[in-house]
């Protein structure tokens, strides 16, 4: 189990046979528990699998930045295990 925020992102290049759009997906874990996830067609057509992966990583990064600022706002540490009672 990884303490703090951990994010896994992936993309499936040009999976839509009609529109040729790629699918992005990611999951964000906090202390090993999923707290945010996303899967959808990308809004643009990626010209390579690398570009599709970069788009997926950018989408995931945007969510992680928001979650870190939210955790700072509510004073929840984003690193380390929760305090024991």
C-alpha positions in Angstrom: 0.0 0.0 0.0 1.4 3.4 -1.0 0.8 6.2 1.5 -0.5 9.5 0.3 -1.9 10.3 -3.2 -1.0 7.9 -6.0 -2.3 8.3 -9.6 -2.3 5.8 -12.4 -3.2 6.9 -15.9 -3.4 5.2 -19.3 -4.7 5.7 -22.8 -5.9 3.5 -25.6 -4.8 5.1 -28.9 -7.5 5.5 -31.7 -9.8 2.9 -30.1 -12.9 4.5 -31.6 -13.2 3.0 -35.1 -15.5 5.8 -36.4 -14.0 9.0 -34.9 -10.5 7.6 -34.4 -10.4 9.2 -30.9 -8.4 7.7 -28.1 -9.7 6.8 -24.7 -8.1 8.3 -21.5 -8.5 6.9 -18.1 -7.0 7.4 -14.6 -7.6 6.5 -11.0 -6.4 8.5 -8.0 -5.7 6.6 -4.7 -5.4 8.1 -1.3 -3.7 5.7 1.1 -4.6 2.9 -1.2 -8.3 3.8 -1.5 -9.7 5.1 -4.8 -11.1 8.6 -4.4 -11.3 9.8 -8.0 -11.4 8.1 -11.4 -12.2 9.0 -15.0 -12.6 7.3 -18.4 -13.7 9.0 -21.5 -12.9 9.6 -25.2 -10.3 12.4 -25.6 -11.6 15.6 -27.1 -8.9 15.7 -29.8 -7.5 13.2 -32.2 -4.1 12.1 -31.1 -1.6 11.5 -33.9 0.4 8.9 -32.0 0.1 6.6 -29.0 2.7 8.8 -27.2 0.5 11.9 -27.8 -2.6 10.0 -26.4 -0.6 9.0 -23.3 0.5 12.7 -22.8 -3.1 13.8 -23.0 -4.2 11.2 -20.5 -1.3 12.2 -18.1 -2.3 15.9 -18.4 -5.9 15.1 -17.5 -4.8 13.1 -14.5 -2.4 15.8 -13.4 -5.1 18.4 -13.5 -7.2 16.2 -11.1 -4.3 15.5 -8.8 -3.4 19.2 -8.5 -7.0 20.0 -7.6 -7.1 17.2 -5.0 -3.8 18.3 -3.4 -5.1 21.9 -3.1 -8.4 20.5 -1.6 -6.5 18.4 0.9 -4.4 21.4 1.9 -7.6 23.4 2.3 -9.1 20.8 4.7 -5.8 20.3 6.4 -5.4 16.6 5.3 -1.8 15.6 4.7 -1.3 14.2 1.2 1.7 12.1 2.3 2.0 9.4 5.0 -0.4 7.1 6.7 -3.4 8.5 8.6 -2.8 9.2 12.3 -3.6 6.3 14.7 -6.2 6.9 17.4 
